[in-house]
Amino acid sequence: MPRVRKSAPRNSIKDRPRRWALLLRRQKGRLRVLAIVGAFAAVVFGLTALIRATNPATSVVGLRERMGAIAGVAGLRVEHIVIRGRRNTPEPLVLAALGVSPGEPILGFSLAAARQRIESLAWVRSAVIERRLPDTVLVVLTEKRPFALWQHDGRFSVIDRDGDTVTERDVREYRTLPLVVGPGAPSHTGELFDALQGVPGIGRLVAAAVRVGDRRWNLVLKDGTTVELPDDHAAVALTRLAELDAKYALLDRPLAVVDMRLGDRLVLRPWPAPPPDPQATTAPGAASGTAPAAGPAAGPAANSPGTKEPG
């Protein structure tokens, strides 16, 4: 009697699809896109070789236009533009500088040229632009950070830590930033404030920093005192100033100038004495034009020898 093979129960392990089959099933959409892109790349490569062989002088722009046309036929068009890292740069400016709009071929524009245009915007430090096939363009911005206000030629500009101008508009919004003054100040601002961070007690007193002859700094303190720093080793001079102030309360004194330009000496110049008050040297009643009585006598006795007019 022949053996009867028992059929495997439904939903058994044998009925389950293999792991690679599941993977293919899940990645079917992506594989389709990769196949399209691969075919497109092959066409573009062949077309490029043909164009170069027949006309080596063909411009890159013309080739890009052909690639864009082929991409459009293949369905590779821009549907989404994603911008990241934008805080102060107006979005319309970024889109205009990008040079591509939704619906246009995603391969029809130059990434390098778009990046150069975007990095020319005032707030942008650097930009990264990527095509994410089949339909997305990603723009990642690194913006400049406002660091100080620069006063020059009667104008104010917001600068970043590297001294690059960020904006000259709406500078009142940044009036709490440190103020630097004079030609050449921006390129040395970061170095100065690095030194001031090492002496926070001095840094809190600074109202403005004035660049002198593009060689050195004068610090104008909030009470009007001017600290003249040397051409070199400003950080060393600031450390010395902080030590003197902690030991002798130097900056609590009524000083007009603290001259630290010479490394081996410190010159202090106090505020000049105020001029005498005219009211303090005028006799009572002189302001009203009447002289005080000199006793019972009047008339000629007031001008007799041995007496003086009130001085």
C-alpha positions in Angstrom: 0.0 0.0 0.0 1.6 3.3 -1.1 2.4 5.8 1.5 0.3 8.9 1.5 2.3 12.0 2.0 0.8 14.5 4.4 0.5 17.9 2.9 2.1 20.7 4.9 -0.4 22.7 6.9 -1.3 26.1 5.7 0.8 29.0 6.9 3.7 26.7 7.6 7.3 27.8 7.4 7.5 26.4 3.9 4.7 28.7 2.7 6.4 31.8 3.9 8.4 33.8 1.4 12.1 33.8 1.7 13.9 36.8 3.3 15.3 38.0 0.0 11.9 37.9 -1.5 10.5 40.0 1.3 13.3 42.5 0.9 12.7 42.8 -2.8 9.0 43.2 -2.3 9.6 46.0 0.3 12.3 47.8 -1.9 10.3 47.5 -5.1 9.6 51.2 -5.3 13.2 52.2 -4.7 14.5 49.6 -7.1 12.2 51.1 -9.8 13.6 54.6 -9.2 17.2 53.2 -9.2 16.5 51.5 -12.5 15.2 54.7 -14.0 18.2 56.6 -12.7 20.6 54.0 -14.0 19.0 54.0 -17.4 19.0 57.8 -17.4 22.7 57.9 -16.4 23.6 55.5 -19.2 21.7 57.7 -21.7 23.4 60.9 -20.5 26.8 59.2 -20.6 26.3 58.1 -24.1 24.9 61.4 -25.2 27.8 63.3 -23.5 30.3 61.1 -25.4 28.5 61.6 -28.6 28.4 65.4 -28.2 32.0 65.7 -27.3 33.0 63.5 -30.2 31.0 65.5 -32.8 31.4 69.0 -31.3 34.1 69.4 -28.6 33.4 73.1 -28.2 29.8 72.4 -26.9 29.3 74.5 -23.8 28.6 73.0 -20.4 25.4 75.1 -20.3 24.2 73.5 -23.5 24.9 70.0 -22.2 23.1 70.8 -18.9 20.1 71.9 -20.9 20.0 68.6 -22.8 20.4 66.7 -19.5 17.6 68.7 -18.0 15.4 68.0 -21.0 16.1 64.2 -20.7 15.5 64.4 -16.9 12.1 66.0 -17.6 11.1 63.3 -20.0 12.2 60.7 -17.4 10.0 62.4 -14.9 12.8 63.7 -12.7 11.4 67.2 -11.9 11.6 69.3 -8.8 8.6 68.8 -6.6 10.1 69.9 -3.2 12.7 72.5 -2.1 13.7 72.0 1.5 15.7 74.8 3.2 17.4 74.2 6.6 19.4 76.4 8.9 17.7 79.6 7.8 17.0 82.2 10.6 17.7 85.7 9.2 18.0 85.2 5.5 14.7 85.9 3.7 13.4 82.7 2.1 12.5 84.5 -1.2 16.1 85.5 -1.6 17.3 81.9 -1.1 14.8 80.6 -3.6 15.8 83.3 -6.2 19.5 82.6 -5.7 18.9 78.8 -6.0 17.7 79.3 -9.6 15.3 76.4 -9.8 11.6 76.2 -9.2 9.1 73.4 -8.7 8.2 71.7 -11.9 11.6 72.3 -13.6 14.0 69.4 -14.4 16.0 68.5 -11.3 19.2 68.1 -13.4 18.8 71.3 -15.3 20.8 73.6 -13.0 24.3 73.8 -11.6 24.8 73.0 -7.9 28.1 74.9 -7.9 26.6 78.1 -9.4 23.6 77.9 -7.1 25.9 77.5 -4.1 28.0 80.5 -5.2 24.9 82.7 -5.6 23.4 81.7 -2.2 26.8 82.3 -0.4 26.8 85.8 -1.8 23.8 86.7 0.3 24.6 88.9 3.3 23.6 86.5 6.1 25.0 83.3 4.6 28.3 82.0 5.7 28.2 78.8 3.7 25.7 76.6 1.9 25.3 72.9 0.9 23.0 72.0 -1.9 22.0 68.4 -2.7 19.8 66.8 -5.3 17.8 64.0 -3.7 16.3 62.1 -6.5 13.8 61.8 -7.8 12.2 65.1 -6.9 13.8 67.0 -3.9 16.4 69.8 -3.7 17.9 70.3 -0.2 19.6 73.5 0.8 21.4 73.6 4.1 22.6 77.1 5.3 25.1 78.1 7.8 24.4 81.7 8.7 26.7 84.4 10.1 26.1 85.2 13.7 26.0 88.9 14.8 29.0 89.6 17.0 29.5 93.3 17.3 28.5 96.7 15.9 31.1 98.5 13.8 31.0 102.3 13.6 32.8 103.7 10.6 32.4 106.8 8.4 29.4 107.8 10.4 27.6 104.5 9.7 26.9 101.4 11.8 27.2 97.8 10.5 26.6 94.5 12.2 29.6 92.2 11.8 30.3 88.6 12.7 33.2 87.2 14.6 35.4 87.0 11.5 34.8 90.7 10.8 32.5 90.2 7.8 29.6 92.6 7.4 26.3 90.9 8.1 23.9 93.8 7.6 23.6 97.6 7.6 19.9 97.6 8.0 17.9 97.7 11.3 21.1 98.0 13.3 19.1 99.4 16.3 17.9 95.8 16.9 21.5 94.9 17.7 22.4 97.9 20.0 23.2 95.5 22.9 26.2 94.1 20.9 29.7 95.4 21.7 30.7 98.5 19.8 34.0 98.7 17.9 35.1 101.9 16.1 37.6 102.8 13.4 39.2 101.5 10.2 40.5 97.9 10.5 38.5 97.2 13.6 36.4 94.3 12.3 39.3 92.0 11.4 40.7 92.2 14.9 37.5 92.2 16.9 37.4 88.5 17.6 40.9 88.5 18.9 40.2 91.4 21.2 37.1 89.9 22.7 38.8 86.6 23.2 41.3 88.4 25.4 38.5 90.2 27.2 36.8 86.9 28.0 39.9 86.0 30.0 39.3 89.1 32.3 35.5 89.3 32.7 35.8 91.9 35.4 37.3 94.3 32.8 35.1 93.2 30.0 32.0 94.2 31.9 33.3 97.7 32.1 34.0 98.3 28.4 31.6 100.5 26.5 33.5 100.6 23.2 36.7 99.6 21.6 38.5 102.1 19.3 41.0 100.9 16.8 44.0 103.3 16.6 46.0 103.4 13.4 45.0 99.8 12.7 47.8 98.9 15.2 46.3 98.8 18.6 43.1 99.3 20.7 41.8 102.0 23.1 39.1 100.7 25.5 36.6 103.3 26.5 35.0 102.3 29.8 31.5 103.1 30.9 32.7 105.8 33.3 34.6 107.5 30.5 38.1 106.2 31.4 40.2 105.3 28.4 42.6 102.3 28.6 45.3 102.6 26.0 46.5 99.1 25.1 49.9 98.3 23.5 50.5 97.3 19.9 51.3 93.8 20.8 50.4 91.4 23.7 47.1 93.1 24.5 45.9 90.0 26.4 49.0 90.3 28.7 48.2 94.0 29.4 44.6 93.2 30.2 45.6 90.5 32.6 48.0 93.0 34.3 45.2 95.6 34.4 42.8 93.1 36.1 45.4 92.3 38.7 46.0 95.9 39.5 42.3 96.6 39.7 41.8 93.7 42.1 44.6 94.8 44.3 44.3 98.6 44.3 40.8 99.2 43.0 42.5 101.1 40.2 39.5 101.6 38.0 37.4 103.0 40.9 39.6 106.1 40.9 38.8 109.2 38.8 41.2 108.5 36.0 40.9 109.9 32.5 43.6 107.7 31.0 45.3 104.4 31.9 48.3 104.3 29.5 49.6 100.7 29.1 51.3 101.3 25.7 54.8 100.7 27.3 55.2 97.2 28.7 57.5 98.2 31.6 55.5 101.1 33.0 52.0 102.3 33.7 51.0 105.9 33.3 47.9 107.2 35.0 46.3 110.5 34.1 43.6 111.8 36.4 40.7 114.0 35.2 41.7 117.7 35.1 40.6 119.7 38.1 37.3 121.5 37.5 37.5 125.2 37.0 36.6 127.4 40.0 33.0 128.2 40.4 32.4 131.9 39.8 29.7 132.0 42.3 32.1 130.8 45.0 34.4 133.8 44.5 31.7 136.5 44.2 30.8 138.4 47.3 27.2 138.2 48.5 25.1 140.8 46.8 27.5 141.2 43.9 25.2 139.3 41.6 22.4 141.8 42.2 24.7 144.8 41.6 24.7 146.1 45.3 27.7 146.3 47.5 27.4 145.4 51.2 27.6 148.2 53.8 31.0 148.8 55.5 29.6 149.8 58.9 27.8 152.9 60.0 29.8 155.1 57.7 28.7 155.5 54.1 29.7 157.4 51.1 33.4 158.4 51.0 34.4 156.3 54.0 33.8 153.2 52.0 36.6 154.1 49.6 39.0 155.4 52.2 42.6 154.0 52.4 42.9 150.6 54.1 39.7 149.1 52.8 39.1 146.7 49.7 36.3 146.1 47.5 35.0 142.5 48.1 37.0 140.4 45.7 
